[in-house]
Amino acid sequence: MKKIWIIAGESSGDLYGANLARELKALAAANGEELELSGMGGPRMIQAGVPVLVDSTELGVMGIFEVTKLLFTFIGIFFKLLRAAKRERPDAVILIDYPGFNLRFAKALYKAKIPVVWYVSPQVWVWGKRRKPVLARVCSKMLVIFPFETEVYADTRLDTEFVGHPLIDIVAARTDPAIRRSPDTVLLLPGSRSMEIERLLEPMLATVREVGARHRELKFHLAAPREKIASLCRKIIDRFRRRHPDLPEVEVSVGDTGYWLQRAGCGLASSGTVTVEAAVAGLPLVVGYKLNFFTLLLASVLVKLYRGFFTMTNIIAGRAVYQEFLQWRFAPRHLVPALEAILPGGSRSAEVETGMTEVRNALSARSGNAAHQAALACWSVAEHSRKGGTA
């Protein structure tokens, strides 16, 4: 029986891990072998039949100071998983993104001579190159989902493979040809973390208030990933409406982001994986982000923008497909004209459509099935491990 672990700490990693788990099970069945999966993940991995040792649903935090609040939680999880890994001796451990935790875990697994496959590379092109030699030493394989990342690791000995972006397959599988875009619907995507909602939703609502007054035909919808986030959004909307009774109606739904990416005409979004998902689905966006002030100060010293952007869609394209606004610039005076420019017939609508097509093409691997390509690579590492190969 092969033992493979999957470690995912955020919502996107949970989604990728679930699809990877299904493909690994299919490979095991095709080869007539038994497979035991385990690890850390959220509801999607659990639904995919992965018995998780740690539920990571609320572990997706962003920022140095935000992470410190959960420091002892992370330490406890780290040693719980490490003890279990040393006891169970999995043939391979697949680490999905989540570099703050996973890089330390990879080092510990390497010392324990347990093979590591990293799926979804840390953004070493942003945080500098000091992590590359470490990754090259502790990882048996690096599976990247952006085509330019093979160049990033070209000066190392790390076995790196572009497998395609999993969102290409995920979006294609859920696309319903019966759904037609509603050009008068604006989608709000304030994030999947509570801290993002607290910082981004009010500027979005202020933008909705102004744009709604200028375009009475528009409707507004907010898609939340889970009920806890939806509840926080409703609370902030109610609080904003008490101060501004002329705020247009904002509907809130839970767990149907994919549907609204296909249905809405355009949107306002927090920077993150959802911007790539939107580009693949063909939804024009205006994007922004706000960090804790001290985190921003630290980031301004450590972070180098790759290709001059912080939104992944723009990094892939090498140009501003989605207009992006950071910190104080994420405000109605900038967001309103940017949003009006991507409304149907807006000054940037054709340009954005072309850019999204370029991004979709760039993210497609040869096979057209990223999860399958990743599963084949992970299976190969596990097979090599069982035959006595070293990590």
N, C-alpha and C positions, 0 to 999 in steps of 0.2 A: 504493500500500500504506500503510495506517495503521500507525503505530508507537505502541504504548501500553506504558508500564512500570507495574509493580505493585511497591511496596516494602512488605514485611511483615517485622517483626522478632521476632514472638513466635508461639507456637503457635496462638493464636486468630486472629491476623492471617493466618497461613499458611492456615488453614481458610477464612476469608472470601475471601482472595485466590484460592484454587483455584476456589471456586464462581463468583466474579466472572469469572475467566478463561474458564470454560466458557460463561458467558452472553455474554461479549464475542465469543467465537468463533462462537456461534450467531447473534448479530446480524450479524457479518461475512458469514456464509454466507447469511443471509436477504437481505442487501443486495447480494449478489454481489460483495463486496469482499475483498481480501486483508488479513490482519491479522498483524502481527509483534509478539509479546509478549516482554517481557524484564523484568529487575529483580532483586529480592532476596526470597528466600522459603525455605521448608523443604520437607519431603518431599511434602506435599499439593499444593503449587504445581507441583512437579516432576512429580508423577503426572498433574496436569492439563495437562501439556504446555508449561509455561512454562520456557524456557531461562534459568535464574537465573545472574546474574553473581556473586552472593554467596549462599552457603548460610547461612541465619540460624538453623539448628536450635538452636545453643547460645548465642544472643545475647540470650535473654530473661532479663535480670537485673533485680532490684528493689532500690532503695535507692541513695543517693548514694555511699556508701563502697564498695558492691559494684561499681558502675559504674566507679569509678576503677581497679579492678584490670584492666579491659579497655579502658582509655582509649586506648592506642596502637592496639589492634585496631580500635576504632571510628573513629579518625582515618584509619587506612589505608583502611578500607572507604569512608568518606565521600569521600575524594579519588579513589578508584578509580571509584566510581559517578558522581561529578561529571564527571570527565574523559570517561567513556563517554557521559554524557548530552549533553555539549557536542559530542561528536563525532557521535553518532547523531541528535541533535535529535528526540526523540520528540514526537509531537503532543500527548500528555498524559502526566503522571506521576501515578499514583494512590498516595497515601501512606495506609497503613492503620495508624491508631493510633500507637503507638511514638513519643510526642512528644519524648522527650529527643534522639533522633537525627533524627526526621523534621522537626521545626521548623527545625533548622539547615539541613537539606537543602532544605526549602521556600524558605528565604530565598535560598540559593545558586541554586536553579532560577529563582526570580523575577528575580534579577539577570541570569541568562542568557536571560531571556525565553522560558522553557519553561513552559507552563501546568500548574498544580498542582490536582488534585482531592484533597481530604482525605476519606477514608472512615473512619468511626468517630472521632468528635471527641475531641481531648484533653479531659481532665476539668477544664476551666477553672473550673467551678463549685466545684471542690475547691481548686485551687491559686491561686485568685484570678483577677481579670479582666484582669491586665496583658497576657496573651497574646492577648486578643481583637482588639485593634487590629492586631497583627502578622499574625494569621491572616486578618483581613479584607483586609489589603493584599496578602499574597503568594498567597492562594488564589483560584482562579477559581470554585470551588464547594466547599461543605461538605455532605457527606452524613452525616446523623446517624441513629443507630439507636435512640435513646430519644426518646419523644414530647416530653418537657419541654425537650429541647435546642434546639428552634426558638425557645423563649422566651429561652433563654440568649443567643442571638445576635441577638435582635430589635432591640437598640439599635445594631447595626452595619449596614453596607451589604453584608455578606457574603451571597451567594446561598446560602441554607441550605434543605435539603430533607430531610424525614423519609422514609426509604425503607423503614422497618420493620426489625426485627432479623433478621439472617440465620439465627439459631438456630431461629426459628419453622419455616422451611422445611427446615433441616438435620435437626432432630429429627423432623419429620413424615415426611420421606423415608426415614428409617431405622427408623421405628417398625414393629415386627413384631406384628401382632394375636395371634399365637400365644404370645407371651411373657406370662406372668402374674406379677404381683408375688409375691415370697416375703416375707410379713410378718415372718418371723423372721430375715431377712438384713439386716445393718448394713453399709453401704458406707463405706469409708475413702477419702477423696480428699485426700491431704496436699499436693498441688500438682504443678506441672510443672517447677519449678526445684529444683536441688540444695539451695540455701540454705533453701528452704521446708521441704523434707523434714527437714533437720537440726534445724530449730526446732520443727516442728509434729508430727512423727510420734510422738515419745516421749510427749507429753501425750495424744495419741490412744490410744496403746497402754495407758497407765495407765488411761484411761477404759474401754477395752475390758476390761481385767482386772477392774475393779470392776463394770461392768455385766454382764459375763459371769458373774460369781459370783452376782449377784442374779437373773439371768434365764438359766437353764441352757439354755433352748431356742434361744437366739440363736446365729447363725453370723456370721462376720465375713470380709469380702472387701475387698482393697485393689486398686484399678484404677490402673495406672501408664500414662502416655502413651507411654513408650518404654523400651527395655531398660536403658539407663543408669540411669534413675530407678528402675526395678524392682529392679535389682541393689543400689542404695543402700538401698532400702526393706528388702530381705531382710537386708542386713547389720545395719541398725538393729534389726530385729525379732529377729534371732538374738542380738544383744548384749543387748537388753532381756530376752529369755527366759532368758539365763544368770543374770541377777539375779533374775528373777521366773518360776520354772518353772511357776507356775500360770496363766500367760497362755494364754487360749484360742487355738485354732488360727486363724491369719490367712492365708487364701489370697491369693496375689499373681498378678495377670494383667497382660498388656501389650496396649495398643492396643484394648481393648474397653470403654472407659468408657461409650460410648453404650448398649451392651447392659445394663450394670449399672445405669445410671440408670433403665432401664425395668424391671429385674428386682428390685432391692433394695426393702426396705420403708421404710428411712430411712437417714440417713448423717451422717457428720462430714466437714466439708470446709474446705479453705483458701479464704479469700475470693478471688474472681476470677471470670472468665467462667463457670467451671463452676457457679457458684451460679445464674446466669441459665439456663444449660442445664438444670440440675436442675429449676428451677421450670417451664420449658417442658415437660419430660418428666414432671412431676408427682411428683418425689421430695422428701419433706420432709427438711430438713437442719438441723443445728446448725453454725454457721460461726465461724471465728476466724482470727486472724493474729498473727504476731510479727515485729517489725522489729529490726534491729540497734539497739543502745541509742543510739548517736550519731545514727543516721538518725531514730529516734523523737524525740530531742530537737529536731532540726532541723524535723521534720514538725510537732511540736507548736506551733512558731512560725509555720510557713508555711501549714499545711493547715487549711482550714475544712470541717468535715463538712457535706455538703449534705443538708438535711432531717434532720440529726441522726444519720446512719448512715454506715458505711463499706462495707456489703454492698450491691451494686447492686440486688439483688432488693428490698431494703427501701427503697432510694432511689426506685425506680420506684413502689412501692406507697404510699410516704409513711408507712409504719408497719412494725413489726417482724414481718414474715412469718416470717423465720428469726431465731431468737435468735443474737446475735453477741457474740463475746468477743475482746477485744484484749489483747495482751501477757500480763501475769501472770494475767489472768482466764481465759486459755485453759488451764485446769487442771481435773482431775477433779472438784474440789468444785463447780465450776460446770457442767461439761460433762455429768456423770452425770445430774443432775436434768433438765437441758435435753433430753438424749437420751431419757430415760424419758418425757418429756412428749409426744414425737412418735412413740413406738411405737404400733402399732395400738391404738386405744382409749384412748390417752394424753390428758391434759387439754388439750393444744393441737392434737391431730391434726385436728379439724374446722376450727379457725381457720386452720391452715396450708394446708389444702386450698382453702379459700375465697380466701386470699391468692394462692396460685399461679395460680388461675383468673383473678384480676384482672390479674396480671402478664402472663399469656399474651395476654389481650385487649388490654392496653395496647400491647404490642409488635407487634401485627399491623398492617401497612400496608394501604392500600386494595386493592392488587393481590394481596396474599397471597404475593408472591414478591419478597423483599428484594433478592436478588442481581440479578434481572432489572431491577428499578427502578434499582438502582445502576449497572448496565451501561448502561442507556438514558441516564442523566445523564452518565456518563463518555464515552460515544460522542458525545454532543452537544458536549461541550467539545472533544474531539479533532477533530470535524467543523468546528467554528468555527475552531479553530487552523489547519487545513489551508486554510481559505478566507481566511486572512490576519488573523484576529482576534488580539487581544493577550491575553497572559496576565493 
